[in-house]
């Protein structure tokens, strides 16, 4: 029996037992370990459309979407055909390709603030590079981030981070030097007054403010009306750069991302997820003046062996070209409204207190009655009750993010029938609580 066949016959329980002996926590990214909800993670055998099938043969309606990239659904035939064609020509060259130019043109045409772009290999790499660029441009050292926002696992960002750090109850990370932490200032999200106080005290030393314009890493938390413009005004007044981390929101909330949706232009934008069509990718972009500071045009060094990888560029282009149709976003918004209204009704019928935030096709149902506008209010959620709900939904064939502090995602493959099945599953799940 081949090793592959043996793995296909193994259960999730058996695979996890093997995995914990070979990888920290049995996973290659922390939230996958189900620590926030308990139990054994499901090992996935395949995916198609809006569904996942695990090694135990169970199929789930998927609202994780590989944590955001699968806006067209899993194994989309047009994307797969494009990848097959690219694969036949080789997987990596370490030299320029026309595909990189086409991807740059696609991003620059869509994202309002970007005039030049640099491709990298992950969202974390994009945010780390954007931060280095901001420091190089301004000659300053300090950065401001927001409590509960996660920008990847770079040292500067693991101070009061959200996402997996919040799920595991780790406010900071060992291994981050105190000297790095001292240059990272945190402020509460959605509080322009608090940010103004930070600038009053440290303004001359702040290189950049980095923000998720719609937070996805303490759950989905939208900005209050006028908040992003206040942040933009403060940074401009004090000579700091504004970085929008649109790794999650780019091409998700609108073709031009959150900056198009809210009409606020950052100095630097980071992208990822959707622009790779499901393959590893990242990017950062800005004005010509700022980007010409990046090597080899300028002195700020950044490089990457697999940057602009032809497979990722091909999958990304096949995806982004489909998203030129603005009707796609109208459909996604309608699907999000249908799902969230139905799940809210199910919660009310069962007498379970919840509060749902949604922006377009991003959403989170928080197990708290009060509005969620920042990390403090998100952290009041009943994590134990969420864990019970998560497993009840799993039993009903619905795969949600295994953490209260993650956004869910809807794609074009989520049909009305699948959305209605999800709502009915929620009714049953809420009754168990």
N, C-alpha and C positions, 0 to 999 in steps of 0.2 A: 504493500500500500504506500502510495507516495505521501510525502510530508504535506503537500497541499490537500490531498484527500483526507488525511488525518485531521487537519485543521478544520475542514468543512464539517467533519463529524463531531468535533468537540463542541461542548456547550459553552455559553458565556461564563458560567461558574468555573468550568475547567480551564478555560483560557485565562481567566483572571487569576486563578491560582498560579498558573505558570508565569503570567506577566509580572506579578509582584516580586518574583525571585529575580527578574531580569531588568526591570525598569523601576525607578523610584515611584512608589505608590501604584505600580502596575500600568502607568500611563505615560504618554509623552507631552501632556498638557494637563495641569492640575484639575480643572473643573470636570474633566471627563471621568474622574475617579468616583463620582457620586458622593463625595464627602459631605456635601451640603444637604443631601436628601437621604443618605443611607442606602444600603443594599449594594448589589453587584451591577457594575456598568454593563450595558448591552454591547456585545461585540457585533459589528455590522458586517454582513456578508455582501450586500448589494443595495443599490438605491436606484429608483427611477421615478421621474416626475416629482410628486410631492410625498413620496413614501420611502421608508427605509425597511429593509428586511434583515433581521439578525440571524446569527448562526443557528439559533434554535428554531428557525422557520417562522417566526412571528413578524408580521408586517405592521408598521406604524405610520400614521399620518405625521409628517415631520414639520415641526415649527422651529427647528434649529438651523436648518439649511446650511450646514457646515459653518455655523456662526456667521451667516450673512451672505456669502458669495453666490448661493444658488438661486438667484432671483428668477432664472428661467426654469428652475427645477433641476433635478438630478438627471444625468445622462441624456441631456437634450441632444437630439439627433444632429442638428446643424452644428452644434459645438463639437460633438464627437467626430463628425465627418471632417471638420476643419483640423482637429488634432491629428486624426489618422493621416491626412495629407502631409502635415508638417512632420510627423514622426518618420515618414518614409524618406525624408530629406536629411535626417539627423537630429540629434537631441540637443546639442550645444556646440557652439563654434568658438567662443571666446574672441569673437570679432564682430564688427557691426553688421546689421542686417536691415533690409528695407522695412521689415516688420516693426522695428523700433521707431522708425520715422512715422509709419502709419499710426502706431499707438500714440505717439506724442501729438500728432495732428488731431486725433480723435479726442484726447483729453483737453488739449488747448481750446479746441472749438467748443467744448461742452462746459468747462469749468471757468466761471467768469474771471477769477483772479489770476489764473495761470497763463503766463506768456512763454515760459520755458519749463521743461520738466526733466527730472532724472529718474530713471527706473532703478528699483532695488528689489530685494527678494522677500520682504515681509513688512507688515505694518510697523513692527518694532524698529526695524532698520530705517524705515522712513521717518519715524518720529525722532529717533536718535540723530539722524542726519540733519533733520530740520532744526533741531536744537543747536547742533554744532554750527550750522550755517548762521543762525540768529546771533550766536555769540561772536562769530567771526565778523559779521556785518556791523554789529553795534560796539564791539570791544568791551562789552559788559559780561558779567559772570552769572548773575542770579536769574532764576526763572520762577514764574508763578504757575502753579497748577491748582486744580480744584479738588476738594475732598470728595472721594468716591469716584473720581474720573481715573480711568486706566488708559495708559498710552503705550502699552508694551512693557517689557521687563527690563528696560534700561535702568541703570542705577538711579538716575535723577527722577525717575517716575514712580519708584516704589516707596513713596512717602504718602501715607493716607490714600492709598490706591483703592480702586474698586474691584469689580469682577472677581477673579479667583482669589485674590488676596482677601477680599471681604468675606467670601464664602468660607474660606479656611480660618477666618478669625485672626489673620496676621496683619496688624496695622502697618508694620514695616518689615523689611527683609534683612536678616543677617547677611553679611557680605557687602552691604552698602556702606562705604566709608563715611564717617561722621563729616568729613570735609565736603563730601558731595551733598549730603543731606542739608548742610548749612546753607548751601546755595539754592536750595529748593524751598520756596515759600508756598504754603497752602492757604487757600481761602475757600469759604463756602460758596457753592454754586448758587446762582440766581440771587446773589446779594451784591448789588453794585456798590453799596455803601461800604461794605467790608473791603472790597477791592480798592476803592478809593483810599481807604486808610492804609492799606499795604503800600500803595504808591506814594502817599504822603511821607511814609517812613523810609522806604527803600528805593524810590523812583529813579534816582540817578544810577543805581546799580543793576536795574532789571533789564535784561536783554530781551526777554520775551514772555508773553503769557500764552500758554497752550491750553486749549479748551476743546472738548467735544461739544459742538454747537447744539446737538441733541445728544444727551448722554445715553449711552447704551450699556455701560459697565457698572451701574448700580441699579440696573433695570432701566427701562426707557423713561427718561426725565426730560421734558421739553423746556426750553428757555421761557421765562416770563416775557410778556410783551415789552419790547424795548430794551431787554437786558443785553442782548448781543451788541446792539448799537452803543450801549453805555460802555461795554468793555472795549469796543473799537475806539470810542472817543478818548477813554482814559489812556490806552496804550499810545495813541497818536500824540496826545498832549505831553506825555512824558518821554517820548522818543524811544519807546519799546516796540518790538515787533509783535504782531498778533498771529499766532499759529492756530489754524483750524485743523483739528484732527478729524478728518473725514474718511478715515479708513473704513468706518462702518456706514456712515451716512452718504458718502460719495456715490453717485449713480443709484442710490437706494431711495432717498426721499424725493428726489427730482433728478433730471439728467445732470444738472449742474450742482447737485448736492444741496446741503443745508444753506450754503451761501446764496444759492439762487432762490431757495424757498423763503428765506428771511431777508434777502436783499442787503446783506452785510458782507463786505469784502475783507478778508484777512490779507496779511502780507505773505504768508507761506501756508500752503495747504498740503496735508499728507493724505495719501490714498492707498487703497489695498483692496482685499476681498473681491468685489465684483469686477474690478478691472483685470483680474486674472482668470475669470470664467471658471473658477474652481481649482486653479493651479496656484502654487506659491508665488506671490508677487507683492510689490509695494512700489510707491512712487512719492516724490515730493516735488512741488513746483511753486513758482512765484513769478514776479516780474523779471524782465530781462536783466535789469540792473542788479537785483539780488542774486539771481541764478548764475550770472557771470562771475560771481565770487567763488563758484565751485570749480575744483580742479577738473580738467587741465586749463580751463579758461581763467581761473583765479586761484587764490592761495588756500582755500578751505578744502582739505583733502577728504575724499570719500571714494571708495571703489568696491567692486564686487565681481567675483568670477562668473556667477550665473546671472548677473543683472541683464535684463532684456532677453532672457531665455526664449528661444523661438517657439517652444511649445506654449509657454505662458502667454506670450504676445498673441499667438494665434487664437487660443481659447478666449482671451480677453477681447480681442477685436470681434470675434464672432458673437460675443455677448453684447458689447457696447453698441454695435451697429443695429442690433435688434431693439435697443433702448432709445433709438432716435425718435421713435414714434411716441409722442406725448400721451397718446391714449393708453399706453401701457401703465403709466403712473395713475391715471384716472381709474383704471380697472383695479390696480393694487389698493388704492385708497378705498374704493368701494368694498373690496374684499375684507380689508381691515376693519371697516365700520361694521360690516355684517357679522364678522366673527366676534368682535369685542362687545357689541351690543347684545348678541345672543348669550355670550358667557356671563355678562353682567346680569342679565335677566335670570340665568340659571342660579347664580349666586344669591340673588335677592329671594328667589323662590325657596331656596334652602335655608335662608336666614344666616348666611355666612358673610361676615363683613369683608369687603374687598374694595380696592380702588384701582381703576385701570387707567394707565397713561398710554396714549397712542399718537404717533405721528406717521401718517401714511401707512406703510406696511411694516413698521416697527411697533411693538407693543409689549407691555408688561402688566400683568394682573398682580398687584401687591395685596398681601393678606393683612390689610389695615384699612380702617374706615376713613382715616384722615387723608387729605391730598398729599401727594409725594412730590416735593419740589427740590429736594436736596438730599445729601447723604444722611443727615440727622433724621429726616422724616422717613426715608426709605428704610433705615435701620430699625424702625419701630415695627416693621412687619413681623408677623408670627411665622418664623422660619419652620417651626415644627409642624404647624398646620399646612404650610406650603409643601413640606416633604410628604405628608400624607396624601395631599391632593395630587402631587406629582406621580406617586406610585399608583393611585387610583386611576389616573388618566392613562398611565402606561398599561395597566390591566385592561383598559378599554380600547387600546390600540392607538394612543396618541402620544407622541414623543415631544415633550417640552424640554427646554433647557434645564439641566439638573441643578439649578440654583435660583433662589429668589431674586438674585441680583444680576440677572442677565435679561437682555431683550429677546423677544421672540420675533420671527421673521416670516412673512408671507411672500409667496412667489406666484408667478403667472400660472404655475401648474396646480395651484390650490383652486379647484373648481367649487362651485356653489354646493355640489353634493358632498364634497369632502369637508367644507366648512360646516355644513349642517350636521354631518356626522360628528364633527368635533364638538359642536354645541350640545348635541344629545349626550355625548360621552361626558361632558362637563356636568350636565344635570345629574347623571348617575354618580359621578365622582363627588359632587358636593353633598349628595345625600349620605355618603359614607362618613362625612365629617360631623 
